[in-house]
Amino acid sequence: MTDKQRMDSESYSAQNIQVLEGLEAVRKRPAMYIGDISEKGLHHLVYEVVDNSIDEALAGYCTDIKVVIHADNSISVQDDGRGIPVDIMAKEQKSALEVVLTVLHAGGKFDKGTYKVSGGLHGVGVSCVNALSTYLRAEVRRQGAVFIQEYSCGKPLGPVEKAGTSTSSGTTITFKPDASIFIVTEYKYDTLASRLRELAFLNAGITLTLTDERQKKDDGSFRSDKFYSEKGLEEFVRYIDASKEALIEDVIHIVTEKQGVPVEVAMTYNTSYNENVYSYVNNIHTIEGGTHLTGFRRGLSRTLKKYAEDMKMLDKLKIEISGDDFREGLTAVVSIKVAEPQFEGQTKTKLGNNEVIGAVDQAVGEALGYYLEEHPKEAKTIVEKVILAATARAAARKAREMVQRKSPLTGGGLPGKLADCSSKDSSKCEIFLVEGDSAGGTAKQGRDRGFQAILPLRGKILNVEKAMPHKVLESEEIKNIYTALGVTIGTEEDSKELNLAKLRYHKVVIMTDADVDGSHIATLILTFFFRHMKALLEKGYVYIATPPLYLCRKGKVEEYCWDDRQRRAFIDKYGDGDENAIHTQRYKGLGEMNATQLWDTTMNPEHRTLRQVTIENAAEADHIFSMLMGEDVAPRREFIEENATYAKIDA
């Protein structure tokens, strides 16, 4: 040990240990508690408060929840529950309201007698929201009175005060996120609407309302949506499948309790070739699945196979049916309630409770068995779909073998158009999927060959939403993507699971023109990733490049502008508002930029802006992809018209 090391060791004492009291830890390390300090974490604050209201609903005391986005991007969440208790707690010598708002892991959900089950993944709840808000106001309507307490950065500005009488009960939390902590402070209406819609489906009979005071309609009212579901998961499945062609008209809806576990499942089949199963525990979306999903799949496969064998429908089939075959064209939502869920997995959203497997297996097996016996026509249609899936799988095996890489890290068998990078460290390498040979050539000249690879794509790739699996793998452009990435599909058991063990790049960047055709191509590529390489999206490996729309120039002053707002700001600043005084170059395509410009604006990690593609709500994403890329024109037209209006307003 050197003298310096010895001195450092001796000076490291108890005085160096920092104990963060109260909510200081949340403010110092916010990402540990809410995931991140960007858009995801910002919206998570709302979910934490809404979860408290949902817990009241699960306990049977709340039916109406209102969320308001105020003009300054503060949020109010109001419910008609019992109201947070305000009486003094003997041990803490503080109001229960203040304890709930200032102490982590404090609340009724930790008392098994108060809430049998509760949502919220980490249990940090509203105290965490309080810590990360410059202002929070709690209004409690309880026992005929109104009580109010205000906070700043987690610290009370005064005691709980009685502020009048009330004939109703409930809690209203209003908070303003701390702009010094969050790098994004503007709430997205669609993001919150998606979660509230999901909660309405998962909790039948509860009304959730979202109002945006930032957006006024022509009649002077604010933009608002009300989410309510009478039939719960049955309506959820119909919503997801609204743009798909139904194989059977029925939604098989199971609501039961097995082995002490409340189980709700809704399922149906469509004519697509994709499996879409979404699982929830106490309203938490378990994106990595878990034991409840295992139980569902086991019950489904076992029951369908037994029925098909009993009806002698598999006698002439020369290949063995696999688990994937039973789930092709399946849309299902599995929701269970567990008093003490055990989460595991990379994102802590994989259920580990083993007792759940048998409960869900039994629930699905019994209900599905009854349905098949009572609906022979639909049962035959489903089994025929399964047999077709097995036959198509055999055809897909040969196509799949064509895209498997023998030597992914040595460059053998790579697509001819791929300009690879020299680095072999996949965590540092990135590949640009570029629209067209012309732009691909420019990108090859402008890139950093050390870590950036370029794969030009010819025209619009196959719309995988409408194609059988083996047709997807026969597409030349799609084969090139598989081969370039170094991923493989399936195992010896013919699974459709994606194998990322030899993935060659941890950044896959979609780079298309900033026009309508470019957007369509990007959507086609994203649809392919969502349907066939979802694991890449779940790991956050897929990005969209954002090339500028304009180069504005006044004399020697030049500035790239990514939208019309930036262009207008340049005109106002350097042309005194006179558009004719500014020379504006409009980039209609990537090919109009030279290699240096493309590098400076779109590819240089120091200056570029990449939009990471994530799946916050897989069910909502499935609904949108089906609508945009499916056969039904009407909902697609409606979606485009609505969003075109907002785009026009933003511009």
C-alpha positions in Angstrom: 0.0 0.0 0.0 1.4 3.4 -1.0 1.6 6.4 1.4 -1.3 8.1 -0.4 -3.5 5.0 -0.3 -2.7 4.6 3.5 -3.6 8.3 4.1 -6.9 8.0 2.1 -7.7 4.8 4.0 -7.1 6.5 7.4 -9.2 9.6 6.4 -12.2 7.4 5.4 -14.1 7.3 8.6 -17.7 7.5 9.9 -17.7 11.2 9.0 -17.5 10.2 5.3 -20.8 8.3 5.6 -23.7 10.4 4.5 -27.2 9.5 5.8 -29.9 11.0 3.7 -32.9 11.7 5.9 -36.6 11.9 4.9 -37.0 12.5 1.2 -33.5 13.8 0.6 -32.5 10.5 -0.9 -35.3 10.8 -3.5 -34.1 14.3 -4.6 -30.5 13.2 -4.7 -31.1 10.0 -6.7 -34.5 10.4 -8.3 -33.9 7.8 -11.0 -33.6 5.1 -8.4 -37.2 5.7 -7.4 -39.0 6.6 -10.6 -36.9 5.1 -13.3 -35.5 8.2 -14.9 -35.7 12.0 -14.9 -36.9 12.3 -18.5 -40.4 11.8 -20.0 -40.9 8.4 -18.5 -40.2 9.5 -14.9 -42.2 12.7 -15.4 -45.3 10.7 -16.3 -44.6 8.1 -13.6 -45.3 10.8 -11.0 -49.0 10.9 -12.2 -49.2 7.2 -12.2 -48.0 7.0 -8.5 -50.8 9.4 -7.4 -53.5 7.6 -9.6 -52.3 4.3 -8.1 -53.4 5.5 -4.7 -56.9 6.2 -6.0 -57.0 2.9 -7.8 -56.1 1.2 -4.5 -59.2 2.9 -3.0 -61.2 1.5 -5.9 -59.9 -2.0 -5.5 -60.9 -1.8 -1.8 -64.4 -0.8 -2.9 -64.4 2.8 -1.9 -63.8 4.8 -5.1 -65.6 4.9 -8.5 -64.5 8.2 -10.0 -61.0 9.5 -10.6 -60.2 12.8 -12.4 -56.8 13.9 -13.8 -56.2 17.5 -14.9 -53.2 18.9 -16.8 -53.1 22.6 -15.9 -51.8 25.3 -18.1 -48.5 25.4 -16.3 -48.0 21.6 -16.6 -48.9 21.0 -13.0 -51.2 18.1 -12.4 -54.3 17.5 -10.2 -55.6 14.0 -9.3 -59.0 13.9 -7.6 -60.9 10.8 -6.3 -64.0 10.1 -4.4 -62.5 7.6 -2.0 -62.4 7.8 1.8 -59.8 10.5 1.9 -56.3 10.1 3.4 -56.6 10.0 7.3 -55.6 13.3 8.9 -55.6 12.3 12.6 -52.4 12.4 14.6 -50.3 9.2 14.6 -49.1 8.4 18.2 -45.6 7.1 17.3 -44.7 9.9 14.8 -46.7 12.7 16.6 -47.7 13.9 13.1 -50.8 13.9 11.0 -51.2 10.6 9.1 -51.5 12.8 6.0 -48.1 14.4 6.6 -46.6 10.9 7.3 -48.0 9.5 4.0 -46.6 12.6 2.1 -43.1 12.7 3.7 -42.2 9.1 4.6 -41.2 6.5 2.0 -43.1 3.2 2.2 -45.7 4.7 4.5 -49.3 4.1 3.7 -52.3 1.9 4.1 -51.2 -0.6 1.5 -48.6 -2.0 3.9 -51.4 -2.9 6.4 -52.9 -6.1 5.1 -56.2 -5.2 6.8 -56.5 -2.0 4.8 -55.8 -3.1 1.3 -55.8 -6.8 0.2 -53.9 -5.9 -2.9 -52.4 -2.7 -4.2 -50.8 -1.4 -7.4 -47.6 0.6 -7.7 -44.4 -1.3 -8.4 -42.1 0.1 -5.8 -44.5 1.3 -3.2 -42.8 4.7 -2.9 -46.1 6.4 -3.7 -47.1 10.0 -3.3 -44.2 10.8 -0.9 -41.9 10.4 -3.9 -44.0 12.7 -5.9 -43.9 15.2 -3.1 -40.1 15.1 -2.9 -39.8 15.8 -6.7 -42.3 18.7 -6.8 -41.6 22.4 -6.2 -45.2 22.6 -4.9 -47.7 20.0 -3.7 -51.1 20.6 -2.3 -53.2 17.9 -0.6 -56.9 18.5 -0.1 -58.7 15.8 1.9 -62.5 15.7 2.2 -63.3 13.5 5.1 -65.8 13.2 8.0 -67.7 16.2 6.8 -64.7 18.5 6.7 -62.0 19.7 4.2 -58.3 19.5 5.3 -55.5 21.1 3.4 -51.7 20.9 3.6 -49.1 22.4 1.3 -45.5 21.4 0.6 -42.4 22.5 -1.3 -39.7 20.0 -2.4 -41.1 17.5 0.1 -41.2 19.8 3.1 -44.4 21.0 4.7 -45.1 24.8 4.4 -47.3 24.5 7.5 -49.5 22.1 9.5 -52.7 20.4 8.3 -55.4 23.0 8.4 -59.2 22.6 8.5 -60.6 24.7 5.6 -64.4 24.3 5.7 -67.0 21.6 5.4 -67.8 19.0 2.8 -70.7 16.7 1.9 -68.4 14.4 -0.1 -65.2 12.4 0.7 -62.0 11.9 -1.3 -58.5 13.2 -1.9 -57.2 15.8 -4.4 -53.4 16.0 -4.9 -52.1 18.9 -7.0 -48.4 19.0 -7.8 -45.8 20.8 -10.0 -42.8 18.7 -11.0 -39.4 20.3 -10.1 -37.8 21.7 -13.3 -34.4 21.6 -11.7 -34.6 17.8 -11.5 -36.6 16.8 -14.6 -35.1 17.4 -18.1 -38.6 17.2 -19.6 -41.4 19.0 -17.8 -44.2 19.0 -20.5 -46.8 16.3 -20.1 -48.1 14.4 -23.1 -51.8 14.0 -23.2 -51.7 10.9 -25.3 -49.3 9.2 -22.9 -51.5 9.8 -19.9 -54.7 8.9 -21.8 -53.2 5.6 -22.8 -52.5 4.6 -19.2 -55.9 5.8 -17.9 -57.6 3.9 -20.7 -55.6 0.8 -19.7 -56.6 1.2 -16.1 -60.3 1.6 -17.0 -60.2 -1.7 -18.9 -58.3 -3.4 -16.0 -60.8 -2.1 -13.4 -64.3 -2.4 -14.8 -66.9 0.0 -13.3 -64.4 2.8 -12.5 -64.6 6.2 -14.4 -61.3 7.9 -15.2 -61.4 11.4 -16.7 -58.5 13.3 -18.3 -58.7 17.0 -19.0 -56.0 19.2 -20.6 -56.3 22.9 -19.8 -53.5 23.7 -22.3 -55.8 22.8 -25.2 -59.0 24.7 -25.8 -61.6 23.6 -28.4 -63.5 26.0 -30.7 -66.4 26.0 -28.2 -64.2 27.2 -25.4 -64.1 23.9 -23.6 -60.9 22.0 -22.8 -59.8 18.8 -24.5 -61.1 15.9 -22.4 -61.7 12.2 -22.5 -63.6 9.9 -20.2 -62.5 6.3 -19.8 -65.0 3.7 -18.5 -65.4 0.0 -19.2 -68.4 -2.0 -18.2 -67.1 -5.4 -19.2 -63.4 -4.9 -18.4 -60.9 -7.2 -20.2 -63.5 -8.3 -22.8 -63.7 -4.7 -24.1 -59.9 -4.4 -23.7 -59.3 -7.3 -26.2 -61.9 -5.9 -28.6 -60.1 -2.5 -28.4 -56.7 -4.1 -29.2 -58.2 -6.1 -32.1 -60.4 -3.4 -33.5 -58.4 -3.1 -36.7 -57.8 -6.8 -37.2 -60.0 -9.4 -39.0 -61.7 -11.6 -36.4 -61.3 -15.4 -36.7 -64.1 -15.9 -34.2 -66.7 -13.3 -33.1 -66.6 -14.3 -29.4 -64.2 -13.0 -26.8 -63.7 -15.8 -24.2 -63.9 -13.9 -20.9 -62.9 -15.6 -17.6 -63.5 -14.1 -14.2 -62.9 -16.5 -11.4 -60.8 -17.2 -8.3 -58.6 -20.3 -8.1 -56.5 -21.4 -5.1 -57.1 -18.0 -3.5 -55.9 -16.0 -6.5 -58.4 -13.8 -8.4 -57.9 -14.4 -12.1 -59.4 -12.5 -15.0 -58.6 -13.5 -18.6 -60.0 -12.4 -22.0 -59.0 -14.0 -25.3 -59.9 -14.3 -28.9 -58.4 -15.2 -32.3 -57.9 -13.1 -35.4 -56.6 -13.9 -38.9 -53.1 -12.4 -38.3 -49.9 -14.4 -37.7 -48.9 -12.7 -34.5 -49.3 -13.6 -30.8 -50.4 -10.7 -28.6 -50.7 -11.6 -25.0 -50.5 -8.9 -22.3 -50.2 -9.7 -18.6 -50.8 -7.7 -15.5 -50.4 -8.1 -11.8 -52.3 -5.6 -9.5 -52.6 -3.3 -12.6 -48.9 -3.4 -13.2 -48.0 -4.4 -16.8 -45.6 -7.3 -16.5 -43.7 -6.7 -19.7 -41.4 -9.7 -19.1 -44.3 -12.0 -18.3 -43.8 -14.5 -15.4 -45.6 -17.3 -13.7 -49.1 -16.0 -14.6 -48.2 -16.0 -18.3 -46.6 -19.5 -17.9 -49.9 -20.7 -16.4 -52.0 -19.2 -19.1 -49.9 -20.7 -21.9 -49.9 -24.1 -20.3 -53.7 -24.1 -19.8 -54.3 -22.9 -23.3 -52.0 -25.4 -25.1 -53.1 -28.4 -22.9 -56.8 -27.7 -23.4 -56.7 -27.0 -27.1 -54.5 -30.0 -27.9 -56.7 -32.4 -25.9 -59.8 -31.1 -27.7 -58.1 -31.5 -31.1 -56.9 -35.0 -30.3 -60.4 -36.0 -28.9 -61.9 -34.8 -32.2 -59.2 -36.6 -34.2 -58.3 -33.4 -36.0 -54.6 -34.1 -35.7 -54.6 -37.6 -37.1 -53.4 -36.7 -40.6 -50.9 -34.0 -39.5 -47.4 -35.2 -40.1 -45.6 -32.7 -37.9 -45.8 -32.2 -34.2 -47.8 -29.2 -32.9 -45.7 -26.7 -30.9 -46.8 -24.2 -28.2 -46.3 -21.3 -30.7 -48.9 -22.8 -33.1 -51.6 -22.6 -30.4 -50.9 -18.9 -30.0 -50.7 -17.7 -33.6 -53.4 -15.1 -34.2 -54.2 -15.0 -30.4 -55.0 -11.8 -28.6 -55.3 -12.1 -24.8 -55.1 -10.1 -21.6 -54.3 -11.9 -18.4 -54.8 -10.0 -15.1 -54.4 -11.3 -11.6 -54.4 -9.9 -8.1 -51.7 -11.0 -5.7 -51.4 -9.8 -2.1 -47.6 -10.0 -2.0 -46.3 -10.1 -5.6 -42.6 -11.1 -6.1 -41.0 -9.4 -9.0 -37.8 -10.3 -10.8 -36.2 -9.9 -14.2 -34.2 -7.0 -15.6 -36.9 -4.4 -15.2 -38.5 -5.9 -12.1 -41.7 -6.6 -14.1 -41.6 -10.4 -14.2 -43.8 -12.2 -11.7 -42.1 -14.9 -9.7 -44.9 -16.2 -7.5 -44.9 -20.0 -8.2 -48.4 -20.6 -6.7 -49.9 -18.5 -9.5 -49.0 -21.0 -12.3 -51.5 -23.7 -11.2 -54.2 -21.1 -10.4 -54.1 -19.5 -13.9 -53.6 -22.9 -15.6 -56.7 -24.3 -13.9 -58.8 -21.2 -14.6 -58.0 -21.2 -18.3 -58.3 -24.9 -18.7 -61.7 -25.2 -17.2 -63.3 -22.1 -18.9 -61.7 -22.8 -22.3 -62.7 -26.5 -22.1 -66.4 -25.5 -21.5 -66.3 -23.0 -24.4 -64.9 -25.5 -26.9 -67.5 -28.1 -26.0 -70.4 -25.6 -26.3 -69.1 -23.9 -29.5 -68.0 -26.7 -31.8 -68.0 -24.4 -34.9 -65.6 -21.9 -33.3 -63.6 -24.7 -31.8 -63.0 -26.2 -35.2 -62.0 -22.8 -36.7 -59.4 -22.3 -33.9 -57.9 -25.8 -34.3 -57.8 -25.4 -38.1 -55.9 -22.1 -37.5 -53.5 -24.0 -35.2 -52.9 -26.7 -37.9 -52.3 -24.1 -40.5 -49.8 -22.4 -38.2 -47.9 -25.7 -37.8 -47.8 -26.3 -41.5 -46.6 -22.7 -42.2 -44.0 -23.2 -39.5 -42.5 -26.1 -41.4 -42.4 -23.9 -44.5 -40.8 -21.0 -42.5 -38.1 -23.3 -41.2 -36.3 -23.3 -44.6 -36.7 -19.6 -45.0 -35.4 -19.1 -41.4 -32.3 -21.2 -42.1 -31.5 -18.9 -45.0 -31.1 -15.9 -42.6 -29.1 -17.7 -39.9 -25.5 -16.5 -39.6 -22.7 -19.0 -39.5 -20.0 -16.5 -38.4 -21.6 -13.2 -37.3 -18.5 -11.6 -35.8 -16.0 -12.4 -38.6 -18.0 -10.8 -41.4 -18.7 -14.0 -43.3 -21.9 -14.0 -45.2 -22.8 -10.4 -44.5 -25.0 -8.6 -47.0 -23.1 -7.1 -50.0 -24.6 -3.6 -49.4 -23.5 -3.5 -45.8 -20.6 -1.1 -45.1 -19.5 -2.6 -41.8 -17.6 -0.8 -39.0 -14.2 -1.9 -37.8 -15.0 -2.3 -34.1 -16.2 -5.7 -32.9 -17.5 -4.3 -29.5 -21.3 -4.6 -30.1 -22.0 -2.3 -27.1 -20.2 0.6 -29.0 -21.3 -0.2 -32.5 -24.3 1.3 -34.3 -25.9 0.5 -37.7 -27.9 3.0 -39.8 -30.8 1.5 -41.9 -30.8 4.1 -44.6 -33.6 4.7 -47.2 -32.2 4.3 -50.7 -28.8 3.7 -52.3 -28.1 7.4 -52.9 -28.5 8.4 -49.2 -26.7 5.2 -48.3 -23.7 6.3 -50.3 -23.7 9.7 -48.7 -23.9 8.1 -45.2 -21.0 5.8 -46.0 -18.8 8.8 -46.9 -19.8 10.8 -43.9 -19.8 8.1 -41.1 -17.1 7.3 -38.6 -16.0 3.9 -39.9 -14.7 2.9 -36.5 -18.1 2.3 -34.9 -20.8 3.2 -37.5 -22.2 0.7 -40.1 -24.5 1.6 -43.0 -27.1 -0.7 -44.6 -29.0 0.9 -47.5 -32.5 -0.4 -48.0 -34.2 -0.4 -51.4 -37.6 1.3 -51.4 -40.4 0.3 -49.0 -39.8 -3.0 -47.2 -42.5 -5.6 -46.9 -45.6 -4.7 -44.8 -45.2 -7.6 -42.3 -48.7 -6.8 -40.8 -50.3 -8.6 -43.8 -47.7 -11.3 -44.6 -47.3 -14.9 -43.5 -44.1 -15.6 -41.5 -42.3 -17.5 -44.2 -43.1 -14.7 -46.7 -41.5 -12.2 -44.3 -38.3 -14.3 -44.2 -38.2 -14.6 -48.0 -38.0 -10.8 -48.4 -34.5 -9.8 -49.5 -34.4 -6.6 -47.5 -35.6 -8.3 -44.3 -33.1 -11.1 -44.8 -30.4 -8.4 -45.1 -31.5 -6.8 -41.8 -31.4 -10.2 -39.9 -28.1 -11.1 -41.4 -26.5 -7.7 -40.8 -27.7 -7.6 -37.1 -26.4 -11.1 -36.5 -29.6 -12.3 -34.7 -31.2 -15.7 -35.1 -34.7 -16.9 -34.7 -35.9 -19.9 -32.8 -34.3 -23.0 -31.3 -34.3 -26.7 -32.1 -38.0 -26.7 -31.0 -38.9 -24.2 -33.7 -39.6 -21.4 -31.3 -40.2 -18.0 -32.8 -38.1 -16.4 -30.0 -35.4 -14.0 -31.1 -31.8 -14.9 -30.1 -29.7 -11.8 -29.4 -26.6 -13.6 -28.2 -24.7 -12.6 -31.3 -26.2 -9.2 -31.9 -23.6 -7.0 -33.6 -24.9 -3.5 -32.8 -26.5 -2.0 -29.7 -27.8 1.0 -31.6 -30.1 0.3 -34.7 -30.8 3.7 -36.2 -33.6 4.1 -38.8 -32.6 7.0 -41.1 -35.2 8.1 -43.7 -36.2 11.2 -45.6 -38.1 13.8 -43.6 -41.2 13.6 -46.0 -44.3 11.5 -46.2 -42.6 8.6 -48.1 -39.8 8.6 -45.5 -42.3 8.5 -42.7 -44.1 5.5 -44.3 -40.8 3.6 -44.8 -39.9 4.3 -41.1 -43.3 3.0 -40.0 -42.9 -0.2 -42.1 -39.5 -0.8 -40.5 -40.8 -0.1 -37.0 -43.8 -2.5 -37.7 -41.2 -5.2 -38.7 -39.3 -4.6 -35.4 -42.4 -4.6 -33.3 -43.8 -7.8 -34.8 -40.5 -9.8 -35.3 -37.8 -8.2 -33.2 -39.7 -6.8 -30.2 -36.8 -7.7 -27.9 -34.7 -5.0 -29.6 -37.4 -2.4 -28.8 -37.7 -3.7 -25.2 -34.0 -3.3 -24.6 -34.0 0.2 -26.1 -31.7 -0.6 -29.0 -33.8 1.0 -31.7 -33.6 4.7 -32.6 -34.9 7.1 -35.3 -32.5 9.7 -36.7 -33.8 13.3 -37.0 -32.3 15.0 -40.0 -32.9 18.8 -40.3 -35.7 20.2 -42.5 -33.9 23.4 -43.4 -30.6 25.2 -43.6 -31.2 28.9 -43.0 -28.6 31.5 -44.0 -28.2 35.3 -43.5 -24.8 36.5 -44.7 -22.2 34.4 -42.9 -24.7 33.2 -40.3 -25.9 29.6 -40.9 -28.2 27.5 -38.8 -29.9 24.1 -39.3 -33.6 24.1 -38.4 -35.4 20.8 -37.5 -38.9 22.3 -37.7 -40.8 25.4 -38.8 -40.7 26.9 -35.3 -36.9 27.0 -35.4 -37.0 28.4 -38.9 -39.4 31.2 -37.9 -37.2 32.0 -34.9 -34.1 32.4 -37.2 -36.2 34.6 -39.5 -37.3 36.8 -36.6 -33.8 37.0 -35.1 -31.7 37.6 -38.2 -34.2 38.9 -40.8 -36.4 41.1 -38.6 -39.3 38.9 -39.4 -38.8 39.3 -43.2 -38.8 35.8 -44.7 -37.4 37.1 -48.0 -34.3 38.4 -46.2 -33.3 34.8 -45.4 -31.9 32.2 -47.8 -33.7 28.9 -46.9 -32.6 25.5 -48.2 -35.3 22.9 -47.8 -34.0 19.3 -47.5 -36.5 17.1 -49.2 -34.3 14.0 -48.8 -31.1 12.8 -47.2 -29.5 12.7 -50.6 -29.7 16.5 -50.8 -27.1 16.8 -48.0 -23.4 16.2 -48.7 -21.5 13.8 -46.5 -20.2 16.5 -44.2 -23.6 18.0 -43.6 -25.2 14.6 -42.9 -22.4 13.8 -40.4 -22.7 17.2 -38.7 -26.5 17.2 -38.3 -27.6 13.6 -38.1 -24.8 11.1 -37.4 -22.3 12.9 -35.2 -22.9 11.7 -31.6 -21.9 15.1 -30.2 -24.5 17.1 -32.1 -27.2 14.7 -33.4 -30.6 14.0 -31.8 -31.7 10.4 -31.8 -35.3 9.5 -30.8 -35.2 6.2 -28.8 -38.1 3.9 -29.6 -39.6 2.3 -26.5 -42.8 0.4 -25.7 -44.4 2.1 -22.7 -47.8 0.4 -23.5 -47.5 -2.7 -25.7 -51.3 -3.1 -26.0 -51.7 0.4 -27.2 -48.8 0.0 -29.7 -50.3 -3.1 -31.1 -53.6 -1.3 -31.6 -51.9 1.5 -33.4 -49.7 -0.7 -35.7 -52.7 -2.8 -36.6 -54.6 0.3 -37.5 -51.9 2.0 -39.5 -50.7 -1.1 -41.4 -53.8 -3.3 -41.5 -56.6 -3.6 -44.0 -59.3 -1.4 -42.4 -59.1 2.1 -44.0 -61.7 4.0 -41.9 -59.9 4.1 -38.5 -56.6 4.8 -40.3 -58.0 7.9 -42.0 -59.5 9.1 -38.7 -56.2 8.7 -36.9 -54.3 10.5 -39.6 -56.8 13.4 -39.8 -56.8 13.9 -36.0 -53.0 13.8 -35.7 -52.5 16.0 -38.9 -54.6 18.6 -37.1 -52.4 18.6 -34.1 -49.3 18.7 -36.3 -50.7 21.8 -38.0 -51.3 23.5 -34.7 -47.8 22.7 -33.5 -46.3 24.2 -36.6 
